[in-house]
Amino acid sequence: MESAGAYGAGKAGSVAFDPVAFFTHPRTVLRLMSWVFSMVVFSCIVNEGYINIGSERLLCVFNNNADACNFGVTIGVLCFLGSIFFLILDVYFPSISSVKDRRRAVLLDLVFSGFASFLWFVGFCFLANQWQATSPDELPLAQGSDAARATIAFCFFSILTWGYQCLLAMNTFKSISFMEDKQRLLPKSPTTHSLA
């Protein structure tokens, strides 16, 4: 690694923003896909995830379990906002000059991506289980069934995108050089001149 700075911190702010390079980077593509997938999940549940059968009360299409719909909407909105936040952080990341702030940003990305992948896995299992337990008699004319299937499918796709983002963040965190800390903790020893 270069001694100029940890993970490019010495070069922070010296490179202009390149939108083509940014939008073709795998991390950005994954974040945009995660953003779209989370939007599909919560919009499918909000638009067609509730039905009313002979009453004014809305029932969730997932086995009339309101917790299933609430969980899907909550995780979808949370990951939708998280994707936007991390896209903005990725834009500003090259201008962060503090090594500690860079480490915190990458660690925050690692923790959030891992947690989001876990939540999507739980959501996929929960929604698929509730959809399997839903009888056709509860859904007249198969109302909301396409939205429920789309929700389950995009929950699965979200597991993959957030899991891969977690792996990318882990590799980034491992690649951070701790040269500044090493130089601070172990200063260079004075050079000794040999007598010849």
Backbone torsions as a table, in degrees:
resi	resn	phi	psi	omega
1	MET	NA	156.0	178.2
2	GLU	-76.0	150.3	177.4
3	SER	-85.8	1.5	-178.5
4	ALA	-69.1	-28.8	-179.9
5	GLY	170.7	158.3	-179.2
6	ALA	-78.6	124.9	176.6
7	TYR	53.6	40.5	176.0
8	GLY	80.3	12.4	-177.2
9	ALA	-64.9	-29.8	178.6
10	GLY	-68.6	-22.0	-179.2
11	LYS	-101.4	11.5	-175.5
12	ALA	-61.4	131.5	176.9
13	GLY	82.9	-6.6	-177.3
14	SER	-87.6	-11.2	-178.6
15	VAL	-110.3	133.3	179.5
16	ALA	-75.0	153.9	-179.6
17	PHE	-69.9	125.7	178.9
18	ASP	-111.0	104.3	-176.3
19	PRO	-64.1	-32.7	-179.8
20	VAL	-67.0	-46.3	178.8
21	ALA	-65.0	-36.9	-179.0
22	PHE	-66.8	-47.2	-176.0
23	PHE	-78.7	-11.5	174.8
24	THR	-99.3	-2.5	177.7
25	HIS	-69.7	138.4	-178.0
26	PRO	-57.5	-35.7	179.9
27	ARG	-65.2	-40.9	179.0
28	THR	-67.1	-41.1	178.3
29	VAL	-61.8	-43.7	178.4
30	LEU	-63.7	-40.9	179.4
31	ARG	-64.4	-40.8	178.3
32	LEU	-66.4	-39.5	176.8
33	MET	-64.5	-42.1	178.2
34	SER	-63.8	-36.8	178.3
35	TRP	-63.0	-46.6	180.0
36	VAL	-66.1	-43.7	-178.8
37	PHE	-62.6	-42.2	179.5
38	SER	-67.8	-34.6	176.9
39	MET	-66.0	-39.0	178.2
40	VAL	-64.7	-42.3	-177.6
41	VAL	-62.6	-54.1	-175.9
42	PHE	-73.5	-27.4	178.3
43	SER	-74.7	-34.1	176.2
44	CYS	-64.2	-41.4	-179.3
45	ILE	-70.6	-42.7	-178.7
46	VAL	-67.0	-41.0	-176.3
47	ASN	-78.2	-45.4	-174.0
48	GLU	-129.4	12.6	-176.4
49	GLY	-87.1	-4.7	179.6
50	TYR	-124.2	139.4	176.9
51	ILE	-131.9	158.8	172.7
52	ASN	-124.0	129.9	-178.5
53	ILE	-116.4	96.8	176.3
54	GLY	69.4	12.2	177.9
55	SER	-148.4	173.0	179.0
56	GLU	-84.5	-12.0	-178.6
57	ARG	-78.3	131.5	178.9
58	LEU	-86.5	135.4	178.7
59	LEU	-115.0	142.8	178.6
60	CYS	-72.7	140.5	-179.7
61	VAL	-70.9	-16.6	178.6
62	PHE	-85.5	79.2	175.4
63	ASN	59.7	31.8	-178.0
64	ASN	54.8	26.9	-178.7
65	ASN	-99.6	105.9	-178.7
66	ALA	-64.6	-27.2	179.3
67	ASP	-64.7	-34.4	179.0
68	ALA	-64.5	-47.3	178.7
69	CYS	-65.8	-41.6	179.7
70	ASN	-63.7	-42.0	179.0
71	PHE	-63.1	-45.2	179.8
72	GLY	-62.1	-42.8	179.0
73	VAL	-66.8	-43.5	-177.8
74	THR	-62.5	-49.5	-178.9
75	ILE	-67.2	-34.8	177.5
76	GLY	-64.2	-45.3	179.0
77	VAL	-67.9	-40.9	179.8
78	LEU	-61.0	-46.3	-179.7
79	CYS	-74.7	-27.9	173.4
80	PHE	-61.7	-49.0	179.3
81	LEU	-68.7	-37.0	177.7
82	GLY	-63.2	-39.6	178.3
83	SER	-63.0	-42.0	178.3
84	ILE	-63.8	-44.4	-179.8
85	PHE	-60.1	-46.2	-177.4
86	PHE	-74.2	-26.2	171.3
87	LEU	-64.8	-43.1	177.7
88	ILE	-65.2	-40.5	178.4
89	LEU	-63.8	-37.5	178.0
90	ASP	-65.4	-33.2	177.5
91	VAL	-67.2	-41.6	-176.8
92	TYR	-88.6	-8.4	-176.4
93	PHE	-58.2	-43.0	180.0
94	PRO	-63.0	-21.5	-179.5
95	SER	-91.2	-1.5	177.4
96	ILE	-79.4	119.5	-176.3
97	SER	-95.9	-20.3	-179.1
98	SER	-79.2	128.0	-179.9
99	VAL	-65.2	-38.7	179.8
100	LYS	-64.3	-40.4	178.2
101	ASP	-66.7	-36.1	176.8
102	ARG	-65.1	-43.7	178.0
103	ARG	-61.9	-42.7	179.5
104	ARG	-63.5	-40.4	179.7
105	ALA	-64.4	-43.7	-180.0
106	VAL	-69.0	-39.4	178.2
107	LEU	-66.1	-39.2	176.0
108	LEU	-62.5	-41.5	176.5
109	ASP	-62.6	-43.2	179.7
110	LEU	-62.1	-47.7	-177.7
111	VAL	-67.0	-46.3	-178.5
112	PHE	-65.2	-41.5	-179.9
113	SER	-65.0	-41.8	177.5
114	GLY	-65.0	-42.5	179.2
115	PHE	-66.2	-40.5	178.8
116	ALA	-66.1	-40.4	177.6
117	SER	-62.6	-40.7	177.0
118	PHE	-64.0	-44.3	179.6
119	LEU	-64.3	-38.3	177.7
120	TRP	-66.5	-35.9	176.9
121	PHE	-64.5	-45.0	177.6
122	VAL	-62.9	-43.3	178.8
123	GLY	-62.6	-42.0	178.1
124	PHE	-61.2	-48.1	-179.7
125	CYS	-63.2	-44.1	-177.6
126	PHE	-65.6	-48.1	-178.6
127	LEU	-68.3	-38.7	178.0
128	ALA	-65.3	-39.1	177.6
129	ASN	-64.6	-45.0	-179.6
130	GLN	-68.0	-34.8	178.5
131	TRP	-69.5	-36.6	178.0
132	GLN	-65.7	-33.7	-179.3
133	ALA	-81.4	-7.0	-179.3
134	THR	-78.0	125.7	179.4
135	SER	-87.6	151.3	179.6
136	PRO	-62.3	-23.3	179.4
137	ASP	-68.2	-24.3	-179.0
138	GLU	-77.4	-18.1	-178.1
139	LEU	-118.4	93.7	178.2
140	PRO	-66.3	132.8	-179.5
141	LEU	58.3	29.0	179.4
142	ALA	53.7	38.0	-178.4
143	GLN	-65.5	126.8	177.3
144	GLY	81.0	2.1	-176.7
145	SER	-70.4	-36.9	178.0
146	ASP	-65.5	-40.3	178.2
147	ALA	-65.7	-38.5	179.2
148	ALA	-65.9	-42.2	178.3
149	ARG	-66.1	-39.8	177.2
150	ALA	-64.6	-39.3	178.2
151	THR	-61.0	-45.9	-179.8
152	ILE	-65.0	-42.6	-179.7
153	ALA	-63.1	-44.5	-177.9
154	PHE	-75.3	-21.9	169.6
155	CYS	-64.0	-42.7	178.2
156	PHE	-64.5	-44.3	178.4
157	PHE	-62.2	-34.1	179.6
158	SER	-68.3	-31.9	175.2
159	ILE	-58.3	-45.3	-177.4
160	LEU	-67.0	-46.0	-176.9
161	THR	-67.6	-44.3	179.7
162	TRP	-70.2	-33.8	176.1
163	GLY	-64.8	-40.7	178.4
164	TYR	-69.5	-35.3	174.7
165	GLN	-62.8	-36.8	177.4
166	CYS	-63.7	-42.6	177.6
167	LEU	-64.0	-41.2	177.3
168	LEU	-63.1	-41.1	178.6
169	ALA	-66.7	-36.0	178.1
170	MET	-65.7	-41.8	177.0
171	ASN	-65.7	-38.2	177.2
172	THR	-64.8	-42.5	-179.7
173	PHE	-64.7	-37.3	178.3
174	LYS	-68.7	-30.2	-176.1
175	SER	-82.7	-6.7	179.9
176	ILE	-67.8	128.7	179.6
177	SER	-82.9	137.4	178.6
178	PHE	-103.5	35.7	-176.2
179	MET	-63.8	-38.4	-178.9
180	GLU	-64.9	-42.4	178.5
181	ASP	-65.9	-39.7	179.8
182	LYS	-64.6	-41.7	179.6
183	GLN	-69.3	-33.0	179.7
184	ARG	-72.3	-41.9	-177.5
185	LEU	-80.1	-34.4	-179.4
186	LEU	-120.9	81.7	-178.9
187	PRO	-64.1	156.2	-179.3
188	LYS	-63.3	136.8	178.5
189	SER	-76.5	147.9	-179.4
190	PRO	-64.8	143.8	-179.3
191	THR	-78.3	139.9	177.8
192	THR	-107.4	140.7	-179.2
193	HIS	-96.0	132.6	178.7
194	SER	-88.3	145.0	178.0
195	LEU	-88.2	124.8	179.9
196	ALA	-122.7	NA	NA
